[in-house]
């Protein structure tokens, strides 16, 4: 039991792209049997089983194929539902219902089933059918507007942040529902909105509006919730090399000054208190940037951390791959994939002392586990399997 | 059987002690919002997170921090000085009755007061301890100081946010704290599941840095599989097929890949397609290479419309377009309103009720009727110390005079 924490939990996984697969990857990393339901017709582009993108989010999972447009597929899926604990999907709201796979139907088949539906807007409301990708959600949530150096030009986040965030919330919801089922014997339906997931991460800012009518504006790299100065990103030695420095207390300010060799500019009255430094932020940043530009970001970080000041390297992908801290903790993992060869990906940040995540296998090839799932788990005979294949239901 | 009574809460019966500051008080909030009994254990005078803004009426005050309000809903609050001998003893008796402890101290801190995992688990072998720190419990940086901007930088977030040629940019808010809290909460539920089998707890080690790296979507994938080092490209999506475009009254996020031919026809009907009708633009690879020109033509077109018009039009065509919203627009969103995402939370001590963000999921089988505001400093001392631990009023008075409580 020590090896596979979630052993015995079977997840029928209809998800694609990122939010859903991110949730089921967490479950699979800790030993749940995640069966990815795929169709030869839709596994193109990034959903192709042999892309790096697919491989990264689908390790430790099994793959079966089924053509959901075939009229006999529904019954086959319902038989799989009977032997599953969780069904998860992230289509737009109509899709599962159109296949005859609404929660009501699943519940008739397996009363204690847990079904989780993830969608951009949630299963209800005037926008329920709206199309949404990560950046769509980020724009709607306020984070895109707020992430900028000035009001006139929204920048936002350089990746689909909303997807992993939603995947995390979904994993949490499913695990909570599993615990509830253990206690009460009851399953349930989870309606998860990606839009709401992103908004809930801006909770204090939204409260500031609802309580004080303050309309938050972009703040660049300044500290929006706690006064800090200096607090920002500074140019270092090298091409596109940067570090960050954050000073919250007078003690830290003096430590920073000492590390810089107590330059005369830092002794000026206008930098003598947090309040005054905040008033002269731009000038302070200029001075500080002149100092940091003499060093590599690693040098700045080491010097300042040694002195007890928060500082860090602005890491790019190469820096991350070689980061001494991540390396020492073995954060990136390697798995051998039959087509892609040795593949690297991020491990899980969830580190359990006694039952750590296990990286057992790379992402599956399309339909790789058809025989295991349909024959060994579901009990189809060789003949039945052959018929399903001939009809094009399993391909 | 209809769910009813206390049992309807998803995590009913789960007891969590929350020692976390602003780095992870969101973790036990996630658990409290779905029914766990969370006791926030603050140092006398209140946790440092009470000084994180913004503040009600824009005035710094430990009972008016809106960050604290948001991150501590549905928790009970007691005060306790862990660094005193008596405080430690009281904490251990609380820990004996708890399922989970969440903490954010520097790695050696709890050992110094003999409250580390080994000690706690000797008192209560079923206890799960979740530690959230800047860099984790091990490794060369474990003693380094962190904050959201450091985690954002060292986690690879900032390097890919911002405009080319401009400095890296930190996303607004304290995202490393929220993501790390989510990972910690998921880890806690996994450990609880495992405990059903083994009857033993364990120690969960969460690093803010790792939490950020784990949410970078394409960044490490492209590096590992294509040897590409993603860089900042402003509001142009990394696939070069979506961007933010100016409108008459704001900005709209538009996509222009799968949508291409419909989009060009649309522009053409308004006489604004410029040269985009030419054959070469039909090729996706060509478009990606000359995306600057496309953005220019699209901006000329979007500038003649309002964000609302383009949002409606785009969604009618099943394009994932959306306006770039301010917090006010989020607050008034018809979709969020229709789903009752925002919920009223009473603050009886000031005879007020405020609107909070709710949880992003709806469970058919269980629900929480009413949300309770964050605890005031030491608000539930009497309840916890008298009723739970059976202390006498004179004992409590003594502890209070010794600054233990």
Interface residues (C-beta under 8 A of the other chain):
Chain A: X1 X2 X5 X6 X18 X26 X30 X51 X52 X53 X55 X56 X103 X120 X121 X122 X124 X125 X126 X127 X128 X130 X131 X132 X133 X134 X135 X136 X137 X139 X140 X141 X142 X143 X144 X145 X146 X147 X148 X149 X153 X154 X155 X156 X157 X158 X159 X160 X161 X163 X164 X165 X166 X168 X169 X170 X171 X172 X173 X175 X176 X177 X178 X179 X180 X182 X183 X184 X186 X187 X188 X189 X190 X191 X192 X193 X194 X195 X196 X197 X199 X200 X201 X202 X203 X204 X205 X206 X207 X208 X209 X210 X211 X212 X214 X215 X216 X218 X219 X220 X221 X223 X224 X225 X226 X227 X231 X232 X233 X234 X235 X240 X242 X243 X244 X246 X248 X301 X305 X308 X309 X310 X311 X312 X313 X314 X315 X316 X317 X318 X319 X320 X321 X323 X324 X325 X326 X328 X329 X331 X332 X340 X343 X344 X345 X346 X348 X349 X350 X351 X352 X353 X354 X355
Chain B: X1 X3 X7 X10 X11 X12 X13 X30 X34 X51 X52 X53 X54 X56 X57 X58 X66 X67 X69 X70 X71 X117 X135 X136 X138 X139 X140 X141 X142 X144 X145 X146 X147 X149 X150 X151 X152 X153 X154 X155 X156 X157 X158 X159 X160 X161 X162 X163 X166 X167 X168 X169 X170 X171 X172 X173 X174 X175 X178 X179 X180 X182 X183 X184 X185 X186 X187 X189 X190 X191 X192 X193 X194 X196 X197 X198 X200 X202 X203 X204 X205 X206 X207 X209 X210 X211 X213 X214 X215 X216 X217 X218 X219 X220 X221 X222 X223 X224 X225 X226 X228 X229 X230 X231 X232 X233 X234 X235 X237 X238 X242 X244 X251 X252 X253 X255 X315 X318 X319 X320 X321 X322 X323 X324 X325 X326 X327 X328 X329 X330 X331 X333 X334 X335 X336 X338 X339 X341 X342 X354 X355 X356 X357 X358 X359 X360 X361 X362 X363 X364 X365 X366
